[in-house]
Amino acid sequence: MTGITKPATSSKSSKYSFRTKFAKRLSEANMAPDSLDNAFTIALSMTIGKMFMLLWHMSFTATMDGALQELGLTTEVELAPNVTIVKEGYTYIPIDIVPSFRKELRLKYQKEHPDFLKINGSSYAFEQLVKDLGSKVLAYGILTRVKRNLSWDPEEMERTIYLLRSDKENFVHGGLRNIGLTNYEAQELHDKAYVISSFLENLNELRKVENASQSLLGYNNRGESLNQPFSGLKEQLEAHSIEIPVVTAEETESIPIPFMEEDEESSASAQQVLNDEVHAVVESVSTHNEPISQVEPKSLDSMAILQNSELFKQFIDVAAQLTSLGFVPTEVLQKDDEIKRLLEADAALR
């Protein structure tokens, strides 16, 4: 290995603003504040895809130094008496600094590219995996490999979960390889097999609920619409001997449009109607089931929705009316006790 002596630490400040924690790590490693500036400049100019692969490869021992060398860095050194020799043309970075450096790179890149490592849909399972693995890069990489290699197939997911939770090492390794990890990636993530299996389990349950909901709402398991709004309405009305009047463009122009004056009286009237409907829904819920405070929370699955279809229809209708008047339905639910007391007090004064 041709080499040069590692340069002494300088006091020159970095052109990048680092987190205090990372700056402290550099100082503890006797690295100059600007020693990684060139590496950051190279990385921040990369495309989103290339940047992800760089961070992914930096996460594994077998590929770490190859990824670092793309940034002009290396963890490889030769030790001579009182001297550290580094490959010529590269800046030395201690291997224990790499995880902090990888995180700093990700945060800097995400700041400039907000869509980096962003996922679509529910994030609960993903965020839990990030927490369990301690790395958003690893979590995102596993998610993309699961999507590509298991294709969300419930049976294949369950088979992989079984392998990952096996007591046999070769089964666990096979489960990790089934996700799409390479041999060395599977070896290094062997102790995270159960965490990954829990992630797959969460995804599987989520997909089942989504598929049931999509079918209930008129979508197939690929999210494609099975029908258009009001599809077949004309035929249904005609089947009940209800005629649909045909209005020409000329007749439409001659139809008088009532002027709705937004005075306090009409606004109060509309508000009262809404209050009455909210009160009716509250009363319906309390008479249909046990008091809310005594009912154990249930999963919002398709069976539960169908068993209480009228309640859900009423709730959705009222929520839509609340939204049209500028209210936030979730805030209404959070303040349901206060609203109920107010409605009861108002009714008592009449």
Secondary structure, 3 states (H helix, E strand, C coil): CCEEECCCCCCCCCCCCCCHHHHHHHHHCCCCCCCCHHHHHHHHCCCHHHHHHHHHHHCCHHHHHHHHHCCCEECCEEEECCEEEEECCCEECCHHHHHHHHHHHHHHHHHHCCCCCCCCCCCHHHHHHHHHHCCHHHHHHHHHHHHHHCCCCHHHHHHHHHHHCCCCHHHHHHHHHHHCCCHHHHHHCHHHHHHHHHHHHHHHHHHHHHHHHHHHCCECCCCCECCCCCCCHHHHHHHCCCCCCCCCHHHHHHCCCCCCCCCHHHHHHHHHHHHHHHHHHHHHHHHHCCCHHHCCCCCCCHHHHHHCHHHHHHHHHHHHHHHHCCCCHHHHHHCHHHHHHHHHHHHHCC
